[in-house]
């Protein structure tokens, strides 16, 4: 019998990974909101992997509650994930997957770019991803991981936030509204630099974002978390005292539209 896999949060991504692990012969134990992780850790003290698949806004409360016996097995895959998110919980080197595939209710799994994976338990994620026919690759070092995390965070924030203005496809956003996308990207990168405490190459990151756009140009910009992403970005910008005129303009537009709809 292979060692057990814990999956915290059984949404679309959690469900896909569960399917992948089960195909590989691993027993999978889901942890839902109604379950007590401390109690579960007494029953499953030594999992091979503890995969956290909760939404971004639930990540920190979830990590606060992770039992100590599971901490060395944690794997993360949130869209806006940056190193500070795990460092604030004293996690030294969790396994991380930078997810570039999409799964929504009643829609089949769609691959965009390869999914990079890094960390001591990357081989377990490889097995599950291979079983799901999801292209993946191993990153060489933490610098490569940082770039991939920032690139994916930039991509998802730019297309979602721009989608609040016009829910066009990501291809249409780039080829018809490129100046808008670049303005939003520039402000997001300013925020990301503050969050990681280092300068970033805007040109390289925007080119990396465009790779994702061009690989799957027909997916729509707007996501259900778009408004929350904009709100979080503006909150970070305010805390860091960063000027974000385009993000504020979009927020004002959304607010006015909400008033009109009442």
N, C-alpha and C positions, 0 to 999 in steps of 0.2 A: 504494500500500500504506500503510495506517495504521500509526502507530508501535506497537511491541510493548507489551504489558501483562505485568508479572511478578506472579504470585500465589504468595505464600509460605505454604504450608499448604493442601493440597487436601482439606479435610473437606467437611461439608455446605454451609457458607456459601461456602467457596472454590469449590466445584463450581458453585453457583448463579451466582456472579459470573462465573466462567469462561464459563458458558453465555450470560449476558447480554452480555459483551464480544464473544464470537464472533458472536452475532446482529447486533452492530453493525459487524462487519467488522474487529475488531482481532485480530491474532495474539496468542495467549495462551501464555505460557511458565510452566509450573508448577515450583515449587521444593519438593522433598520433603526429608524429614529426611536422606536418604542422599546428597543433592547438596551440592556445595561452592559456596556463593554467590560467593566470590571468583573461582573459575574461571568461573562463569557470567557474572559481570560483565564479563569480558574478551570474551566472545562477544556479550553484549548490554549495551554500555556506556551507552546512553542510552534507557531505557524511558520511555514516557509516564507510567506509573504503576507503583508497587511496592506492591501491596496485601498487607497482613499479616493473615492470617486464622487464625493459630495460636491454640490455647487460651490462657486468661489466664496459666496457670502457665509457659508457654513464651515469653511476650512479651519479657521482658527479655533472656533469652539469645539470642533471635532478633535483637533490635535491636542487641545487642552485636556481632553478626556481619554486619550489613548493610554492604555495600561503600560506600565514600564516594561513588562515582559514582551510587548509587541514592538517597542520603539525601534529596535535595531532591524526590524523587518519591513519598515514602512516604505511604500512606493507612492509617488504623487503624480498627478497628471492634469491639474487644473489649467484652464486656458490662460489666465493672467498670472501664472506662477512666476515668482522671482526668488532668488536665494534668501532674501530677508524673510520670506514667508515661513521657511522652516528654521532659519537661524534663531528667530525670536522664541522658538519652542525648544531650543538647545538640541536640535537634531543636527548631527554632524554631517552625515553624508547619505541621505535617503536615496533610494533608487528613483529615477525620474523618467517619465515618458512624455515627450512633446507631441501631443496627439494632433495629427493632421487628417484623420478620417472623421466623417460625420455620420451620426446615426440619430434619426428622429422617428417618432411614432409613425408606423405604417409606411415608412420610407426605408428602402434597403440601405445597407451600409455603403457609403460613398468615400472612396479614397481621394485625397488631394495629393499632397506630397508624401514622401516616405516619413514614417514616424521614427524620430531619433530616440534612442534609449541610452541611459547612462547610470552606472551604479553597480554595487556588488551583487544585486539580484536581477540584473538586466536580462540574464539568460532565461529567467522564468517568464518575463514579459515577452521575450522573443518567441518562446514556445507558444504562448497564447495567441500572439499576433500572427504567427505563421499558420496556426490552426484556423484563424479567421481569414486567411489570405490577405492580410494587411502588410504592405511593404514596410520594412523597418531596417534600421541600421544602428550599429553601435558607435557612440561618440568616443573620441580618443581621450579627452581630458575635460576638466571643469570649465575651461575657457570656451571650448566648443559648445558645452551645455549652456553657458550663459548666453551666447549669441543665439542659439536656437530658441531658448526661452523668451528672450526679448523680441526676436523676430515673430514668433507666434502670437505673443501678447500684442505686439504692434498690429499685426494683420487683423486679429479678431476685434480689437478696439476700433481701428480705422473703419473697417467695413460696416460694423454694427452701428457706430455713431453716425457715419454718413448716411446709413440706411434710415435713420430717424428723419432725415430730410426728404429722401426719395428712395423707396425700396426697389431700386433697380438691381440688376445683377452686378456681381463684382467686376465683371468685364466691362459693363457699361459705365460703372463708376470710374474705372481707370481711363478708359478711352474717350469718354464724353465729359467727365467731371474731374479731370486729373488735378487741376489746381486746388480744388476742394480737398481731395484725398491727400495731397502733399501738405497743405496747410494743417490739416488735422494730424497727419503723421508727424510733422515737425513739433507740434505742441506735445503730443504723446511721448515722443523721444525725449524732450526736455524733462518731462515728469519722470520717465524711466531713469534718466541720468541721475536725478536727485535720489531716486529710490535705491539705486545700486551704489551710489557714491563714486561714479566714474564716468569719464567721457565715452561717448559712443560714436561710431561712424554712421552718420545719418544716411550717407549715400549707399553704403553697404546694406544697411537695414531696410531702406526703402526698396532697393533692388531685390532683397530677399523676400520682402512682402509681395512684390510684383510677381515673383516666381510662383507664389501660392495663388495669386489671382489668375495668372495665365494658365496654370495647370488645370483649373476648374472654373472657367469664366462664367458658367451659367448658373452657379448657385447664387441665391439672393442675399443681399447685404444684411437685411434686418433680421435680428434674432430676438428671442424673448427676453434676453438679458441686456439688450442694447441700452435701455434707459438707465439701468443700474450701472452699467459700465461708464456712461457719461457722468453720472452722479459721483461715482468713485473717483474718476479722473479729476473732476473739478474740486473735490474735497482734498485730494493730494496736492493739487496745484495751489490751493489756498493755504494749506499747511506749509508748503515750501516757498510761498510767495513768488510763484511763477506766473507770468502773464500768459493767459490763454484766450485771446480775443475770439478766435474762431469757435472754440468749445463753448464759450459763454454766449456767443451769437446763436449757436444751435440750441443751447438750453433755453434761451429767451424765446426762440421761435416755437419750440415744443410747448413751452408754457402758454404762449399766446394761442396756440392751436387748441390746447386743453380748455382754455377759457371760452373760446368760440364754440366748442362742442357741448358746453354746459347749458 
